[in-house]
């Protein structure tokens, strides 16, 4: 045991990492869980350790005061026993980001599992595989995660399994009993402080989703998320994409107009707003950025831009150009900029500007 502690100290000193070690002694082995931040793991490269990562904190993540108060109370409860939390809301409103931020703030390891790939019960825990002519059971990360104290476990898109029966083994894990027996792994007990977060997009517009079993839903506390208010969304736009205040205002105006358009079958999310901002910061016009980021018809988009032009005088000038998109043409000039030493097509005629 002293040797293991000395090894962990050496690892911490050599890699300058934030390590929280959970040492479990068993009759035939000693298992070590090492928790690293994403940044530490990146700098370490490939390391043969069984690791769970502590995500980095987002300095510009906003949440409503009501949700913040609820998360504070749920964190207190988790110190007594494991907790299940269901986060529901429109696409792109920050559900997965909220889970990462919770883990980062409390410096807890995060393990994320894609429920959408599950087709049969037990698939989260492991599978049989053929190795050197022998059939062996390969354990996945999920059993380790649920047995790691204070681990944050994210069940992403919990209402999107390939087969609804694939979630059956979660019932025992998420119940008050907090344990499950597997012939391959023995008795698995959920460790103290573990918090299960399940996220979902619910509605007829989401293909491949299922209604969650009432008995499963009954095991969760519920957090409802929505799109950020405009004043907060503008602040996030500026800080995360680098656009100016004026550009952010223009983006918010277009997004608000799209959100209020009956022809839009889905809501323009905060994630989409950030995508628009990144394109604008990269040099795209607002019209180009919106057209590339928002899944809507050209007619709807033009209608929104025309209405904004009439209301606020917003307009964009320019003409479409066709250029030769080849590696030779792109890098012919030293600057490598579009429009230099490229072939352009205007009015059906190719013109060389080299």
C-alpha positions as a LaTeX table, in Angstrom:
\begin{tabular}{lrrr}
\hline
Residue & $x$ (\AA) & $y$ (\AA) & $z$ (\AA) \\
\hline
Unk1 & 0.00 & 0.00 & 0.00 \\
Unk2 & 2.86 & 2.39 & 0.85 \\
Unk3 & 4.42 & 1.64 & $-2.52$ \\
Unk4 & 1.15 & 2.50 & $-4.30$ \\
Unk5 & 0.86 & 5.83 & $-2.45$ \\
Unk6 & 4.48 & 6.61 & $-3.34$ \\
Unk7 & 3.73 & 5.82 & $-6.98$ \\
Unk8 & 0.71 & 8.14 & $-6.99$ \\
Unk9 & 2.81 & 10.89 & $-5.46$ \\
Unk10 & 5.43 & 10.45 & $-8.14$ \\
Unk11 & 2.78 & 10.55 & $-10.87$ \\
Unk12 & 1.35 & 13.75 & $-9.42$ \\
Unk13 & 4.78 & 15.37 & $-9.24$ \\
Unk14 & 5.95 & 14.23 & $-12.66$ \\
Unk15 & 2.78 & 15.01 & $-14.65$ \\
Unk16 & 1.63 & 17.90 & $-12.43$ \\
Unk17 & $-1.86$ & 16.50 & $-12.53$ \\
Unk18 & $-4.84$ & 16.69 & $-10.22$ \\
Unk19 & $-5.17$ & 13.14 & $-8.92$ \\
Unk20 & $-7.90$ & 11.78 & $-6.68$ \\
Unk21 & $-7.10$ & 8.14 & $-5.98$ \\
Unk22 & $-9.58$ & 5.54 & $-4.92$ \\
Unk23 & $-7.70$ & 2.45 & $-3.77$ \\
Unk24 & $-9.65$ & $-0.81$ & $-3.40$ \\
Unk25 & $-7.89$ & $-3.86$ & $-1.96$ \\
Unk26 & $-9.13$ & $-7.24$ & $-3.13$ \\
Unk27 & $-7.85$ & $-10.76$ & $-2.39$ \\
Unk28 & $-6.01$ & $-11.13$ & $-5.67$ \\
Unk29 & $-5.43$ & $-7.60$ & $-6.88$ \\
Unk30 & $-5.35$ & $-3.91$ & $-6.11$ \\
Unk31 & $-7.35$ & $-1.64$ & $-8.41$ \\
Unk32 & $-6.46$ & 2.03 & $-8.76$ \\
Unk33 & $-8.78$ & 4.66 & $-10.21$ \\
Unk34 & $-6.99$ & 7.87 & $-11.21$ \\
Unk35 & $-9.04$ & 10.97 & $-11.97$ \\
Unk36 & $-7.46$ & 13.53 & $-14.29$ \\
Unk37 & $-8.65$ & 16.75 & $-15.84$ \\
Unk38 & $-9.14$ & 16.80 & $-19.62$ \\
Unk39 & $-6.16$ & 19.14 & $-19.98$ \\
Unk40 & $-3.91$ & 16.86 & $-17.91$ \\
Unk41 & $-4.97$ & 13.81 & $-19.92$ \\
Unk42 & $-4.21$ & 15.63 & $-23.18$ \\
Unk43 & $-0.67$ & 16.52 & $-22.09$ \\
Unk44 & 0.00 & 13.02 & $-20.74$ \\
Unk45 & $-0.71$ & 11.37 & $-24.08$ \\
Unk46 & $-1.35$ & 7.63 & $-24.10$ \\
Unk47 & $-1.12$ & 6.25 & $-20.55$ \\
Unk48 & $-1.99$ & 2.69 & $-19.59$ \\
Unk49 & $-4.17$ & 3.63 & $-16.60$ \\
Unk50 & $-7.88$ & 3.09 & $-16.01$ \\
Unk51 & $-8.93$ & 6.74 & $-15.94$ \\
Unk52 & $-12.05$ & 8.80 & $-15.40$ \\
Unk53 & $-11.75$ & 12.44 & $-16.43$ \\
Unk54 & $-12.75$ & 15.55 & $-14.53$ \\
Unk55 & $-14.06$ & 17.98 & $-17.19$ \\
Unk56 & $-12.85$ & 21.56 & $-17.43$ \\
Unk57 & $-15.13$ & 24.30 & $-16.15$ \\
Unk58 & $-16.86$ & 26.53 & $-18.72$ \\
Unk59 & $-16.24$ & 30.15 & $-17.62$ \\
Unk60 & $-19.28$ & 31.41 & $-19.56$ \\
Unk61 & $-21.97$ & 28.87 & $-18.65$ \\
Unk62 & $-25.25$ & 30.42 & $-17.49$ \\
Unk63 & $-28.15$ & 28.72 & $-15.75$ \\
Unk64 & $-31.32$ & 30.03 & $-14.13$ \\
Unk65 & $-31.29$ & 30.75 & $-10.41$ \\
Unk66 & $-34.04$ & 28.17 & $-9.86$ \\
Unk67 & $-31.98$ & 25.41 & $-11.46$ \\
Unk68 & $-28.89$ & 26.50 & $-9.53$ \\
Unk69 & $-30.77$ & 26.26 & $-6.22$ \\
Unk70 & $-32.09$ & 22.82 & $-7.12$ \\
Unk71 & $-28.64$ & 21.55 & $-8.09$ \\
Unk72 & $-27.29$ & 22.80 & $-4.76$ \\
Unk73 & $-29.93$ & 20.81 & $-2.88$ \\
Unk74 & $-29.40$ & 17.71 & $-5.02$ \\
Unk75 & $-25.67$ & 17.88 & $-4.33$ \\
Unk76 & $-26.41$ & 17.91 & $-0.60$ \\
Unk77 & $-28.65$ & 14.85 & $-0.98$ \\
Unk78 & $-25.94$ & 13.04 & $-2.96$ \\
Unk79 & $-23.68$ & 13.16 & 0.09 \\
Unk80 & $-26.19$ & 10.89 & 1.85 \\
Unk81 & $-27.01$ & 8.53 & $-1.03$ \\
Unk82 & $-26.82$ & 8.38 & $-4.85$ \\
Unk83 & $-29.21$ & 10.65 & $-6.79$ \\
Unk84 & $-30.95$ & 10.41 & $-10.18$ \\
Unk85 & $-31.67$ & 13.58 & $-12.16$ \\
Unk86 & $-33.55$ & 13.81 & $-15.47$ \\
Unk87 & $-32.81$ & 16.91 & $-17.58$ \\
Unk88 & $-35.39$ & 17.62 & $-20.28$ \\
Unk89 & $-35.60$ & 20.48 & $-22.74$ \\
Unk90 & $-35.35$ & 21.61 & $-26.33$ \\
Unk91 & $-32.37$ & 20.60 & $-28.42$ \\
Unk92 & $-29.26$ & 22.71 & $-28.00$ \\
Unk93 & $-30.33$ & 24.44 & $-24.79$ \\
Unk94 & $-27.39$ & 23.19 & $-22.72$ \\
Unk95 & $-28.55$ & 19.93 & $-21.13$ \\
Unk96 & $-25.32$ & 18.02 & $-21.70$ \\
Unk97 & $-23.29$ & 21.13 & $-20.89$ \\
Unk98 & $-25.08$ & 21.40 & $-17.54$ \\
Unk99 & $-23.96$ & 17.87 & $-16.63$ \\
Unk100 & $-20.34$ & 18.64 & $-17.56$ \\
Unk101 & $-20.42$ & 21.92 & $-15.65$ \\
Unk102 & $-21.81$ & 20.23 & $-12.54$ \\
Unk103 & $-18.99$ & 17.67 & $-12.59$ \\
Unk104 & $-16.36$ & 20.35 & $-13.27$ \\
Unk105 & $-17.49$ & 22.69 & $-10.48$ \\
Unk106 & $-17.51$ & 19.92 & $-7.88$ \\
Unk107 & $-14.32$ & 18.36 & $-9.33$ \\
Unk108 & $-15.98$ & 14.98 & $-9.77$ \\
Unk109 & $-15.08$ & 12.50 & $-12.51$ \\
Unk110 & $-17.54$ & 12.34 & $-15.41$ \\
Unk111 & $-18.50$ & 9.27 & $-17.41$ \\
Unk112 & $-20.83$ & 9.72 & $-20.41$ \\
Unk113 & $-22.70$ & 6.84 & $-22.04$ \\
Unk114 & $-24.62$ & 6.98 & $-25.31$ \\
Unk115 & $-27.92$ & 5.20 & $-24.68$ \\
Unk116 & $-28.73$ & 5.39 & $-28.39$ \\
Unk117 & $-26.32$ & 2.54 & $-29.19$ \\
Unk118 & $-27.90$ & 0.08 & $-26.72$ \\
Unk119 & $-29.82$ & $-2.81$ & $-28.24$ \\
Unk120 & $-29.92$ & $-5.37$ & $-25.42$ \\
Unk121 & $-29.86$ & $-5.51$ & $-21.59$ \\
Unk122 & $-26.41$ & $-5.57$ & $-20.02$ \\
Unk123 & $-24.70$ & $-3.91$ & $-22.97$ \\
Unk124 & $-23.58$ & $-1.02$ & $-20.77$ \\
Unk125 & $-21.64$ & $-3.38$ & $-18.53$ \\
Unk126 & $-19.61$ & $-5.38$ & $-21.04$ \\
Unk127 & $-19.67$ & $-8.02$ & $-23.75$ \\
Unk128 & $-18.22$ & $-11.36$ & $-24.74$ \\
Unk129 & $-15.47$ & $-11.26$ & $-27.33$ \\
Unk130 & $-13.12$ & $-13.74$ & $-28.97$ \\
Unk131 & $-9.47$ & $-13.32$ & $-27.94$ \\
Unk132 & $-6.77$ & $-15.72$ & $-29.12$ \\
Unk133 & $-9.36$ & $-18.36$ & $-29.85$ \\
Unk134 & $-11.01$ & $-18.03$ & $-26.42$ \\
Unk135 & $-14.30$ & $-16.39$ & $-25.56$ \\
Unk136 & $-13.75$ & $-13.85$ & $-22.77$ \\
Unk137 & $-15.96$ & $-11.30$ & $-21.09$ \\
Unk138 & $-14.74$ & $-7.72$ & $-21.58$ \\
Unk139 & $-15.87$ & $-5.26$ & $-18.92$ \\
Unk140 & $-16.75$ & $-1.74$ & $-20.08$ \\
Unk141 & $-16.39$ & 1.55 & $-18.20$ \\
Unk142 & $-19.92$ & 1.60 & $-16.73$ \\
Unk143 & $-19.27$ & $-0.92$ & $-13.88$ \\
Unk144 & $-16.19$ & 1.03 & $-12.84$ \\
Unk145 & $-18.05$ & 4.34 & $-12.98$ \\
Unk146 & $-20.95$ & 3.26 & $-10.78$ \\
Unk147 & $-18.49$ & 1.90 & $-8.19$ \\
Unk148 & $-16.41$ & 5.09 & $-8.12$ \\
Unk149 & $-17.35$ & 7.45 & $-5.24$ \\
Unk150 & $-18.74$ & 10.84 & $-6.33$ \\
Unk151 & $-18.71$ & 9.91 & $-10.01$ \\
Unk152 & $-21.11$ & 11.86 & $-12.26$ \\
Unk153 & $-22.70$ & 9.47 & $-14.75$ \\
Unk154 & $-24.39$ & 10.93 & $-17.83$ \\
Unk155 & $-26.92$ & 8.74 & $-19.62$ \\
Unk156 & $-27.22$ & 10.71 & $-22.85$ \\
Unk157 & $-30.45$ & 10.57 & $-24.88$ \\
Unk158 & $-32.01$ & 8.07 & $-22.48$ \\
Unk159 & $-35.18$ & 7.89 & $-24.59$ \\
Unk160 & $-33.31$ & 6.85 & $-27.75$ \\
Unk161 & $-32.21$ & 3.21 & $-27.24$ \\
Unk162 & $-32.33$ & 0.87 & $-30.22$ \\
Unk163 & $-34.44$ & $-1.42$ & $-28.05$ \\
Unk164 & $-36.41$ & $-0.12$ & $-25.00$ \\
Unk165 & $-35.67$ & $-3.41$ & $-23.17$ \\
Unk166 & $-31.99$ & $-2.46$ & $-23.22$ \\
Unk167 & $-32.69$ & $-0.17$ & $-20.24$ \\
Unk168 & $-34.07$ & $-2.97$ & $-18.04$ \\
Unk169 & $-30.85$ & $-3.48$ & $-16.07$ \\
Unk170 & $-30.84$ & 0.19 & $-15.11$ \\
Unk171 & $-33.93$ & $-0.26$ & $-12.96$ \\
Unk172 & $-31.99$ & $-1.91$ & $-10.11$ \\
Unk173 & $-29.10$ & 0.54 & $-10.39$ \\
Unk174 & $-31.44$ & 3.54 & $-10.21$ \\
Unk175 & $-33.69$ & 2.11 & $-7.46$ \\
Unk176 & $-33.23$ & 2.51 & $-3.71$ \\
Unk177 & $-31.43$ & $-0.84$ & $-3.66$ \\
Unk178 & $-28.60$ & 0.53 & $-5.86$ \\
Unk179 & $-27.13$ & $-2.83$ & $-6.77$ \\
Unk180 & $-27.29$ & $-5.46$ & $-9.50$ \\
Unk181 & $-25.99$ & $-9.01$ & $-9.84$ \\
Unk182 & $-24.19$ & $-10.17$ & $-12.97$ \\
Unk183 & $-22.81$ & $-13.66$ & $-13.41$ \\
Unk184 & $-19.73$ & $-12.26$ & $-15.16$ \\
Unk185 & $-18.96$ & $-9.49$ & $-12.65$ \\
Unk186 & $-20.68$ & $-10.52$ & $-9.43$ \\
Unk187 & $-22.56$ & $-8.06$ & $-7.21$ \\
Unk188 & $-22.17$ & $-4.45$ & $-8.33$ \\
Unk189 & $-23.08$ & $-1.75$ & $-5.81$ \\
Unk190 & $-23.40$ & 1.95 & $-6.58$ \\
Unk191 & $-20.77$ & 3.91 & $-4.63$ \\
Unk192 & $-21.51$ & 6.79 & $-2.28$ \\
Unk193 & $-21.96$ & 10.20 & $-3.84$ \\
Unk194 & $-22.69$ & 8.96 & $-7.36$ \\
Unk195 & $-25.08$ & 11.20 & $-9.33$ \\
Unk196 & $-26.87$ & 9.86 & $-12.40$ \\
Unk197 & $-27.89$ & 12.49 & $-14.94$ \\
Unk198 & $-30.15$ & 11.42 & $-17.81$ \\
Unk199 & $-30.83$ & 13.85 & $-20.66$ \\
Unk200 & $-33.51$ & 13.69 & $-23.33$ \\
Unk201 & $-35.16$ & 15.52 & $-26.19$ \\
Unk202 & $-38.83$ & 14.68 & $-26.08$ \\
Unk203 & $-41.37$ & 15.31 & $-28.83$ \\
Unk204 & $-42.76$ & 14.10 & $-32.15$ \\
Unk205 & $-40.10$ & 16.02 & $-34.10$ \\
Unk206 & $-37.29$ & 13.84 & $-32.71$ \\
Unk207 & $-36.85$ & 10.69 & $-34.78$ \\
Unk208 & $-35.99$ & 7.44 & $-33.00$ \\
Unk209 & $-37.05$ & 8.52 & $-29.51$ \\
Unk210 & $-39.25$ & 6.48 & $-27.18$ \\
Unk211 & $-41.53$ & 7.42 & $-24.31$ \\
Unk212 & $-39.72$ & 6.63 & $-21.07$ \\
Unk213 & $-41.28$ & 3.88 & $-18.99$ \\
Unk214 & $-43.29$ & 5.47 & $-16.16$ \\
Unk215 & $-41.54$ & 3.27 & $-13.59$ \\
Unk216 & $-38.15$ & 4.46 & $-14.85$ \\
Unk217 & $-39.14$ & 8.13 & $-15.00$ \\
Unk218 & $-40.47$ & 7.88 & $-11.43$ \\
Unk219 & $-36.92$ & 7.29 & $-10.19$ \\
Unk220 & $-35.68$ & 10.74 & $-11.27$ \\
Unk221 & $-35.79$ & 14.31 & $-10.03$ \\
Unk222 & $-36.69$ & 16.58 & $-12.96$ \\
Unk223 & $-34.93$ & 19.66 & $-14.31$ \\
Unk224 & $-36.54$ & 21.51 & $-17.23$ \\
Unk225 & $-34.27$ & 23.68 & $-19.37$ \\
Unk226 & $-35.12$ & 26.29 & $-21.98$ \\
Unk227 & $-33.37$ & 28.67 & $-24.35$ \\
Unk228 & $-31.40$ & 31.47 & $-22.69$ \\
Unk229 & $-32.95$ & 34.94 & $-22.42$ \\
Unk230 & $-31.69$ & 37.36 & $-25.11$ \\
Unk231 & $-29.53$ & 39.43 & $-22.75$ \\
Unk232 & $-27.76$ & 36.29 & $-21.51$ \\
Unk233 & $-27.56$ & 34.75 & $-24.98$ \\
Unk234 & $-25.86$ & 37.93 & $-26.23$ \\
Unk235 & $-23.29$ & 37.77 & $-23.43$ \\
Unk236 & $-22.55$ & 34.12 & $-24.24$ \\
Unk237 & $-22.25$ & 34.95 & $-27.96$ \\
Unk238 & $-19.69$ & 37.68 & $-27.35$ \\
Unk239 & $-17.59$ & 35.68 & $-24.87$ \\
Unk240 & $-17.61$ & 32.34 & $-26.68$ \\
Unk241 & $-17.37$ & 33.38 & $-30.33$ \\
Unk242 & $-15.62$ & 36.76 & $-30.21$ \\
Unk243 & $-18.24$ & 38.71 & $-32.19$ \\
Unk244 & $-18.79$ & 42.39 & $-31.39$ \\
Unk245 & $-21.78$ & 43.70 & $-29.47$ \\
Unk246 & $-23.31$ & 45.04 & $-32.71$ \\
Unk247 & $-22.83$ & 41.69 & $-34.46$ \\
Unk248 & $-24.35$ & 39.87 & $-31.49$ \\
Unk249 & $-27.40$ & 42.16 & $-31.61$ \\
Unk250 & $-27.87$ & 41.45 & $-35.32$ \\
Unk251 & $-27.60$ & 37.69 & $-34.73$ \\
Unk252 & $-30.13$ & 37.82 & $-31.89$ \\
Unk253 & $-32.55$ & 39.84 & $-34.06$ \\
Unk254 & $-32.43$ & 37.24 & $-36.84$ \\
Unk255 & $-32.70$ & 34.33 & $-34.40$ \\
Unk256 & $-35.70$ & 35.90 & $-32.65$ \\
Unk257 & $-37.39$ & 36.44 & $-36.01$ \\
Unk258 & $-36.80$ & 32.80 & $-36.96$ \\
Unk259 & $-38.08$ & 31.57 & $-33.59$ \\
Unk260 & $-41.33$ & 33.45 & $-34.10$ \\
Unk261 & $-41.78$ & 32.22 & $-37.69$ \\
Unk262 & $-44.62$ & 29.66 & $-37.99$ \\
Unk263 & $-42.85$ & 27.93 & $-40.91$ \\
Unk264 & $-39.98$ & 26.88 & $-38.64$ \\
Unk265 & $-40.60$ & 23.29 & $-37.56$ \\
Unk266 & $-37.85$ & 23.31 & $-34.93$ \\
Unk267 & $-36.63$ & 25.98 & $-32.52$ \\
Unk268 & $-33.36$ & 27.78 & $-33.20$ \\
Unk269 & $-31.30$ & 26.67 & $-30.23$ \\
Unk270 & $-28.54$ & 28.45 & $-28.35$ \\
Unk271 & $-26.14$ & 25.94 & $-29.89$ \\
Unk272 & $-27.23$ & 27.07 & $-33.36$ \\
Unk273 & $-26.88$ & 30.71 & $-32.30$ \\
Unk274 & $-23.27$ & 30.02 & $-31.32$ \\
Unk275 & $-22.65$ & 28.31 & $-34.66$ \\
Unk276 & $-23.88$ & 31.46 & $-36.41$ \\
Unk277 & $-21.62$ & 33.59 & $-34.23$ \\
Unk278 & $-18.56$ & 31.50 & $-35.03$ \\
Unk279 & $-19.17$ & 31.84 & $-38.76$ \\
Unk280 & $-19.68$ & 35.61 & $-38.47$ \\
Unk281 & $-16.46$ & 35.93 & $-36.47$ \\
Unk282 & $-14.69$ & 33.88 & $-39.15$ \\
Unk283 & $-15.72$ & 36.47 & $-41.76$ \\
Unk284 & $-19.07$ & 35.26 & $-43.07$ \\
Unk285 & $-21.92$ & 37.68 & $-43.58$ \\
Unk286 & $-24.90$ & 37.25 & $-41.29$ \\
Unk287 & $-26.99$ & 35.89 & $-44.14$ \\
Unk288 & $-24.33$ & 33.31 & $-45.05$ \\
Unk289 & $-23.93$ & 32.27 & $-41.41$ \\
Unk290 & $-27.66$ & 31.83 & $-40.85$ \\
Unk291 & $-28.15$ & 29.94 & $-44.12$ \\
Unk292 & $-25.38$ & 27.49 & $-43.21$ \\
Unk293 & $-26.45$ & 26.98 & $-39.59$ \\
Unk294 & $-30.26$ & 26.98 & $-39.56$ \\
Unk295 & $-32.18$ & 24.07 & $-41.03$ \\
Unk296 & $-34.90$ & 25.97 & $-42.88$ \\
Unk297 & $-35.96$ & 26.73 & $-46.43$ \\
Unk298 & $-34.40$ & 29.47 & $-48.52$ \\
Unk299 & $-37.80$ & 31.15 & $-48.83$ \\
Unk300 & $-38.28$ & 31.34 & $-45.04$ \\
Unk301 & $-34.79$ & 32.71 & $-44.53$ \\
Unk302 & $-35.19$ & 35.36 & $-47.23$ \\
Unk303 & $-38.56$ & 36.37 & $-45.78$ \\
Unk304 & $-37.01$ & 36.90 & $-42.34$ \\
Unk305 & $-34.06$ & 38.90 & $-43.72$ \\
Unk306 & $-36.38$ & 41.09 & $-45.82$ \\
Unk307 & $-38.59$ & 41.84 & $-42.82$ \\
Unk308 & $-35.52$ & 42.81 & $-40.76$ \\
Unk309 & $-34.37$ & 45.06 & $-43.59$ \\
Unk310 & $-37.74$ & 46.85 & $-43.59$ \\
Unk311 & $-37.87$ & 47.14 & $-39.79$ \\
Unk312 & $-34.26$ & 47.97 & $-38.93$ \\
Unk313 & $-32.59$ & 48.79 & $-42.21$ \\
Unk314 & $-30.36$ & 45.74 & $-42.09$ \\
Unk315 & $-29.07$ & 44.63 & $-45.48$ \\
Unk316 & $-26.20$ & 42.74 & $-47.07$ \\
Unk317 & $-24.68$ & 43.49 & $-50.43$ \\
Unk318 & $-22.70$ & 41.15 & $-52.60$ \\
Unk319 & $-22.88$ & 38.69 & $-55.44$ \\
Unk320 & $-22.27$ & 34.97 & $-55.74$ \\
Unk321 & $-18.99$ & 33.91 & $-57.30$ \\
Unk322 & $-17.84$ & 30.49 & $-58.42$ \\
Unk323 & $-14.17$ & 29.69 & $-57.85$ \\
Unk324 & $-11.98$ & 26.71 & $-58.66$ \\
Unk325 & $-11.70$ & 24.72 & $-55.42$ \\
Unk326 & $-8.54$ & 22.63 & $-55.82$ \\
Unk327 & $-5.45$ & 22.34 & $-53.64$ \\
Unk328 & $-3.27$ & 23.87 & $-56.37$ \\
Unk329 & $-5.56$ & 26.87 & $-56.81$ \\
Unk330 & $-6.09$ & 27.36 & $-53.08$ \\
Unk331 & $-2.41$ & 27.49 & $-52.21$ \\
Unk332 & $-1.03$ & 29.08 & $-55.36$ \\
Unk333 & $-0.65$ & 32.48 & $-53.77$ \\
Unk334 & 1.50 & 32.96 & $-50.70$ \\
Unk335 & $-1.40$ & 34.38 & $-48.71$ \\
Unk336 & $-3.66$ & 31.44 & $-49.55$ \\
Unk337 & $-6.69$ & 33.75 & $-49.48$ \\
Unk338 & $-9.85$ & 33.04 & $-51.44$ \\
Unk339 & $-10.14$ & 35.35 & $-54.39$ \\
Unk340 & $-6.42$ & 35.51 & $-55.20$ \\
Unk341 & $-4.99$ & 33.50 & $-58.13$ \\
Unk342 & $-8.27$ & 31.59 & $-58.43$ \\
Unk343 & $-10.61$ & 31.10 & $-61.33$ \\
Unk344 & $-13.94$ & 32.88 & $-61.00$ \\
Unk345 & $-17.16$ & 32.40 & $-62.84$ \\
Unk346 & $-19.41$ & 35.38 & $-63.37$ \\
Unk347 & $-22.43$ & 35.51 & $-65.62$ \\
Unk348 & $-21.58$ & 32.11 & $-67.05$ \\
Unk349 & $-18.02$ & 33.13 & $-68.09$ \\
Unk350 & $-14.84$ & 31.85 & $-66.48$ \\
Unk351 & $-12.33$ & 34.60 & $-65.76$ \\
Unk352 & $-8.77$ & 34.22 & $-64.51$ \\
Unk353 & $-7.50$ & 36.86 & $-62.08$ \\
Unk354 & $-3.97$ & 35.51 & $-61.75$ \\
\hline
\end{tabular}
